[in-house]
């Protein structure tokens, strides 16, 4: 069976890396090669930016350690010169995830973001919550 190609939004990646809990199952699944996380220059840049937020109180070393628990498992997708057409999105920060899902031939886009979840009927790649995705990788 071919591994699933999956785009995970930044909030879920950060939750899986920093907070643990139920969402930490995502981290365990990518570390166990249950799926291939997809990343792009834009999504990696956002992840790095978010990890520097003061509310997380992460040192530079801690940020690097967290990135090293994620990025080596990712397949980095180089964006084509002509980007795929995506549905109109309210939040501009969500657009790179939609573009990545199409350019990377993702099987799923996993998110908790309402704006992205609202696009489920207007996007060719399935957009699912983490809970729905856990059911997919469990089966």
Secondary structure as GFF3:
##gff-version 3
##sequence-region A 1 139
A	DSSP	beta_strand	4	8	.	.	.	ID=ss1
A	DSSP	alpha_helix	10	14	.	.	.	ID=ss2
A	DSSP	pi_helix	15	19	.	.	.	ID=ss3
A	DSSP	three_ten_helix	21	23	.	.	.	ID=ss4
A	DSSP	alpha_helix	24	31	.	.	.	ID=ss5
A	DSSP	beta_strand	35	39	.	.	.	ID=ss6
A	DSSP	alpha_helix	41	51	.	.	.	ID=ss7
A	DSSP	three_ten_helix	54	56	.	.	.	ID=ss8
A	DSSP	alpha_helix	60	68	.	.	.	ID=ss9
A	DSSP	three_ten_helix	71	73	.	.	.	ID=ss10
A	DSSP	beta_strand	75	76	.	.	.	ID=ss11
A	DSSP	alpha_helix	92	103	.	.	.	ID=ss12
A	DSSP	beta_strand	108	110	.	.	.	ID=ss13
A	DSSP	alpha_helix	114	117	.	.	.	ID=ss14
A	DSSP	three_ten_helix	120	122	.	.	.	ID=ss15
A	DSSP	beta_strand	126	128	.	.	.	ID=ss16
A	DSSP	alpha_helix	130	138	.	.	.	ID=ss17
###
